[in-house]
């Protein structure tokens, strides 16, 4: 935080799954749809992923009476070490770059992986970053549950 404004989000989680499996959970449409959105529904037919530098991704979270589309472009893909991609929602202007998400997966041994998550861009208010952080925490709870049930 600088001058009372928030610059982004930093989260770390230890997941009980091998690094390759965690990477797959971020790059497989079936896995991504299962955890992104937390408890909300993400229909598989509303997920598109071209996992390569310059490739686009998109999905739609469906809640009763509302749809929340998200999209972006992969900047870096380093299997199984991590990803860098842009993130935009429906409110972003057409020419916006969006937030930049960096996820790094570190092998901790014994089939566990540390997920280091960073979101930057400065395009959100402090309140929006706080809400987004709460959202990511819920998503990561769903990710941990997904990895526990589908090794």
N, C-alpha and C positions, 0 to 999 in steps of 0.2 A: 504494500500500500504506500502510495506517495501522495502527500498533500491532501489526505482524506479521500482520495479516489482509489478505486480498486482497479488493478491492471489485468487480472485474470484469475485463473483457478489452478491450484496445485493439489493433487491428491495422490496418495500412495496406498496400495492394497496388496496384501499377500494372498495369493490364490492357490488353492490346493489342486493344482493341475500342472503338468509339464508345460514348459514355455511354448513348444510347438502347438499344443492344444489351445493355449490362450491366444496365440497368434491366429489360429484357425477360427476361434470364436469371434474375432474382429473382422475376418475376411470371407467367411462363408455366409451367404445370404440366409440360410436356414438358422444358423447360430445367431447371427446379428439380429435378425427379426425376433428371435426368442427372448433376447435380453435388453436390447435397446428400446427404451420406452418404459422399462420397469414393469409395472402391473398392467400397463395399457396394451392394447392390441396393435401389433404391426403385421398386417397381412403380408404373407410372403410374395404375393403378386404385386405388392406395392414397394418392393425392395429391388434396387438395381446396383450392382457393384462391378466395376471394371478395375480390379485391384492391380494397378501398375502406375508408375509415375505419369501424371497427365490424365489418368483415367478418372471418370466421374463416378460418384455414388449418389444414391438418393433413397429415401424411404418416407413413408407416411405413418405417423402415429395416429390411431383412430380411437377417439373417446366418444362417449355418447353425445351426439349432436355437434361434434367438432372434429376436424381433421387438421393435423399439424405436420406439414411437409418440411423435411430437412434435406439438404443436399450439399455437395462440395466436390472437391477434386483432390486426388491423392498427389502429394508432392514427393514423398519418399516412401518406398516400400522395401524393407530390409527383413526378409524372412530368416529366422523367427525373432529377430531383435526388436522390431517395432515398426511404427507407421507415423507419417506426418501427413495431415490432410486439412483442407479447409472445411468450415462448417458454417452454413447459412440457414436461416429459417425463412418462412414466407414473407416476413416483414422487410427483409433485406432488399435494397435497391438492386436492379438488374446488373449494374456494373460493379457491385460491391465485391471485395475480396473475401470478406467474412473473417471469422475467427480462425486461428490456426491451432489445431490440436496436435500434440505430440504425445504418443504413447510408446513407452519403452518397456520391454519385457526382459527381466533378469532372472536367470536360473539360480535358485537358492539351494538346489539339491533336494533329495528326497521327494521329488515330484512336486515341488512348490515353485511358484514364480512370483516375483515382485512386479507389480504393475505400477509404473510411475506415469502419471497423467498430468499434462499441462495444457491449459487453454489460454491463449493470448490473442490480443488484437486491439483491445481498448475501444471496441465498438459498442460495449454495453455499459449501462449505468451500474453503480455499486449494487443497487437492488436487483438488477437483472443478473449480475454475476452471482449474487447470493442465491437467487432462485435457480440458476443454472447449476450451481454447485450442489444444491439439494437434489436436483434432478439426476446429476451424474452419480451421486451417492446411491440413489434408488436403483439406477441402472446397474451399478457395480454390485449391489446386493443381488439383483436378478442374474447377473453374470456369474457370480459365485455359486448361486443355486444351480444354474444351468451346468456349470462345470462339475458340480458334485453329483448330478444325476446322469450326465452323459460324458463319461471319461473319454 
